[in-house]
């Protein structure tokens, strides 16, 4: 096996070590990175057997250990028990979250709600919130965002101030005609490869995956999930009726423009908007409020760790 492949496998285990996440053999193959965290030759096919064989080589066994079918950097075996524990926590959180999403999906112009972040990885801790990406109907992003935010707040499930645990973090909205993620980096590639829908009105998730094929730039084994997630739900007669009723009542261009005006002003006046390295977008296709994005921090830690290895 060539040195680039060894470095690719080591990079993959190292990157997820920064995220405190040991990987199974299949996950190393699935989330395989190339040298430097960006694929140079995405046409080269790597098999599961290739990964298994390279992990047995002495060069990598100096840095990588395994336990209970999971691989991690040497000295980090506690990650295995942590993952098992957090997996159980995450499953309970997702079950609870699904009940909330089944209520939120009646909000007007909602088309899909994705689970993202640590919860999608099933790596959440007890105090974690629920990270989501919400897809709304094109040209109705401001109305849709306002209604789902108010509805989540009314249900007591919106994250705000110090109320975090088991609450929905509504900070990322895109529209049906703009499904491509804007912040294209290794962190986002990982996050949106792990994500899955709890509500999907008309198979938007497959369209989302196709539009975000750029993930293969970082992960050559990126593929579409052709089988549905068992937790994903569509519409019931009640949710379909309620949302259609609300859309008929509030489908007004003047309301969309009015909400855009007042909400844009609020965003500009928010002190967090001017945070260094913040990612804030507010237009008719995307509403993204990430005052403290984790991607650059994680990548810096990853680079520093990789500098300590010599293959």
ZAMARGU-4260 file (C-alpha; in steps of 0.2 Angstrom, whole numbers, plus 5000, padded with zeros to 4 digits):
<rodrens>
0) 5000/5000/5000 | 5007/5017/4996 | 5011/5031/5009 | 4997/5042/5003 | 4984/5029/5008
5) 4992/5026/5025 | 4991/5044/5028 | 4973/5045/5022 | 4968/5032/5035 | 4978/5040/5048
10) 4971/5057/5044 | 4953/5050/5045 | 4956/5042/5062 | 4965/5058/5068 | 4951/5070/5062
15) 4937/5060/5071 | 4949/5059/5087 | 4947/5078/5087 | 4929/5075/5088 | 4931/5062/5101
20) 4923/5049/5090 | 4931/5032/5087 | 4927/5024/5070 | 4922/5006/5065 | 4931/4998/5050
25) 4916/5002/5039 | 4916/5020/5045 | 4934/5023/5041 | 4931/5017/5024 | 4915/5028/5022
30) 4923/5044/5029 | 4940/5041/5022 | 4950/5057/5019 | 4964/5060/5008 | 4981/5068/5012
35) 4979/5085/5019 | 4960/5083/5021 | 4956/5086/5003 | 4954/5072/4990 | 4967/5074/4976
40) 4961/5059/4966 | 4943/5055/4969 | 4943/5042/4954 | 4954/5030/4965 | 4942/5016/4972
45) 4947/5010/4990 | 4938/4994/4996 | 4934/4989/5014 | 4947/4975/5013 | 4960/4988/5008
50) 4957/4998/5024 | 4958/4982/5034 | 4974/4977/5027 | 4982/4994/5029 | 4977/4995/5047
55) 4987/4979/5051 | 5003/4987/5044 | 5016/4991/5057 | 5017/5009/5052 | 4999/5013/5057
60) 4999/5001/5072 | 5012/5013/5080 | 4998/5026/5080 | 4981/5017/5079 | 4974/5005/5092
65) 4957/4996/5092 | 4945/4990/5104 | 4927/4982/5102 | 4928/4984/5084 | 4932/5003/5085
70) 4948/5012/5080 | 4956/5026/5088 | 4973/5035/5092 | 4984/5026/5105 | 4980/5031/5122
75) 4962/5036/5118 | 4954/5020/5122 | 4941/5029/5134 | 4933/5035/5118 | 4925/5018/5115
80) 4915/5018/5131 | 4911/5036/5128 | 4904/5032/5111 | 4894/5017/5118 | 4887/5028/5131
85) 4883/5043/5120 | 4875/5032/5107 | 4862/5027/5120 | 4860/5045/5125 | 4858/5050/5107
90) 4845/5037/5103 | 4834/5043/5118 | 4836/5061/5112 | 4831/5057/5094 | 4816/5048/5100
95) 4811/5063/5110 | 4815/5075/5096 | 4805/5065/5084 | 4789/5069/5094 | 4793/5088/5093
100) 4797/5087/5074 | 4780/5079/5071 | 4773/5094/5079 | 4784/5107/5070 | 4781/5100/5053
105) 4764/5108/5052 | 4772/5125/5052 | 4769/5133/5035 | 4781/5131/5021 | 4792/5118/5030
110) 4798/5105/5017 | 4811/5095/5027 | 4819/5095/5044 | 4837/5086/5045 | 4846/5081/5061
115) 4864/5087/5061 | 4878/5089/5072 | 4883/5078/5086 | 4866/5071/5087 | 4866/5065/5069
120) 4883/5056/5074 | 4875/5049/5089 | 4888/5057/5099 | 4878/5069/5110 | 4880/5071/5128
125) 4866/5073/5141 | 4865/5092/5140 | 4866/5093/5121 | 4853/5103/5111 | 4845/5097/5095
130) 4854/5103/5079 | 4844/5104/5064 | 4844/5111/5046 | 4827/5116/5040 | 4822/5117/5022
135) 4808/5129/5017 | 4798/5133/5002 | 4807/5145/4990 | 4802/5163/4992 | 4794/5160/5009
140) 4810/5158/5020 | 4806/5172/5031 | 4788/5168/5034 | 4793/5149/5037 | 4807/5153/5048
145) 4796/5165/5059 | 4782/5152/5061 | 4793/5137/5065 | 4803/5148/5078 | 4787/5154/5086
150) 4779/5137/5086 | 4795/5129/5094 | 4795/5142/5107 | 4776/5140/5111 | 4780/5121/5113
155) 4794/5125/5125 | 4807/5117/5113 | 4817/5131/5106 | 4834/5134/5112 | 4837/5151/5118
160) 4849/5159/5132 | 4853/5146/5144 | 4839/5134/5139 | 4849/5122/5129 | 4846/5104/5134
165) 4834/5094/5123 | 4829/5110/5113 | 4829/5114/5095 | 4843/5125/5088 | 4835/5134/5074
170) 4850/5143/5066 | 4851/5135/5048 | 4838/5137/5035 | 4839/5135/5016 | 4826/5134/5003
175) 4820/5120/4991 | 4828/5129/4976 | 4845/5132/4985 | 4849/5115/4993 | 4868/5117/4992
180) 4877/5120/5008 | 4887/5136/5007 | 4900/5133/5020 | 4910/5120/5010 | 4924/5113/5021
185) 4929/5097/5029 | 4919/5100/5045 | 4903/5103/5034 | 4907/5088/5023 | 4907/5077/5038
190) 4892/5085/5046 | 4881/5083/5031 | 4887/5065/5027 | 4880/5060/5044 | 4864/5070/5043
195) 4847/5062/5041 | 4829/5068/5040 | 4816/5066/5053 | 4803/5075/5041 | 4804/5074/5022
200) 4789/5080/5013 | 4793/5075/4995 | 4810/5066/4995 | 4820/5082/4997 | 4834/5072/5006
205) 4839/5064/4990 | 4839/5080/4981 | 4849/5088/4995 | 4862/5074/4994 | 4864/5076/4975
210) 4866/5095/4976 | 4879/5092/4989 | 4890/5081/4979 | 4904/5093/4983 | 4907/5082/4999
215) 4916/5070/4987 | 4930/5083/4986 | 4934/5079/5004 | 4927/5061/5005 | 4929/5051/4990
220) 4917/5037/4996 | 4902/5049/4998 | 4887/5041/4992 | 4868/5043/4992 | 4857/5035/5005
225) 4845/5026/4993 | 4836/5017/5008 | 4825/5028/5019 | 4829/5031/5037 | 4816/5022/5048
230) 4814/5037/5059 | 4810/5048/5044 | 4791/5053/5043 | 4781/5061/5029 | 4765/5069/5031
235) 4749/5063/5040 | 4732/5069/5035 | 4732/5081/5050 | 4749/5089/5047 | 4746/5090/5028
240) 4729/5099/5032 | 4736/5111/5045 | 4751/5116/5035 | 4741/5119/5019 | 4728/5129/5029
245) 4742/5140/5036 | 4750/5142/5019 | 4734/5148/5011 | 4731/5160/5025 | 4749/5167/5025
250) 4755/5166/5008 | 4758/5184/5005 | 4773/5193/4996 | 4770/5209/5007 | 4772/5198/5023
255) 4788/5190/5017 | 4796/5207/5013 | 4790/5214/5029 | 4797/5200/5039 | 4813/5201/5029
260) 4815/5219/5033 | 4813/5218/5052 | 4822/5202/5054 | 4837/5207/5044 | 4838/5223/5055
265) 4838/5212/5071 | 4852/5201/5064 | 4863/5216/5059 | 4860/5223/5077 | 4865/5207/5085
270) 4882/5209/5093 | 4886/5191/5089 | 4885/5195/5070 | 4901/5204/5071 | 4911/5190/5080
275) 4927/5186/5071 | 4925/5171/5059 | 4907/5171/5061 | 4896/5164/5047 | 4880/5174/5045
280) 4870/5174/5029 | 4853/5181/5027 | 4844/5182/5010 | 4830/5174/5001 | 4838/5157/4999
285) 4847/5155/5016 | 4846/5160/5034 | 4862/5155/5043 | 4867/5161/5060 | 4883/5153/5066
290) 4892/5166/5077 | 4905/5153/5082 | 4907/5140/5069 | 4917/5125/5074 | 4925/5120/5058
295) 4940/5131/5058 | 4944/5126/5076 | 4942/5108/5073 | 4953/5108/5057 | 4967/5118/5067
300) 4967/5105/5080 | 4967/5091/5067 | 4982/5099/5058 | 4992/5101/5074 | 4989/5082/5079
305) 4994/5076/5061 | 5011/5086/5063 | 5015/5074/5077 | 5015/5059/5066 | 5029/5053/5055
310) 5025/5038/5043
</rodrens>
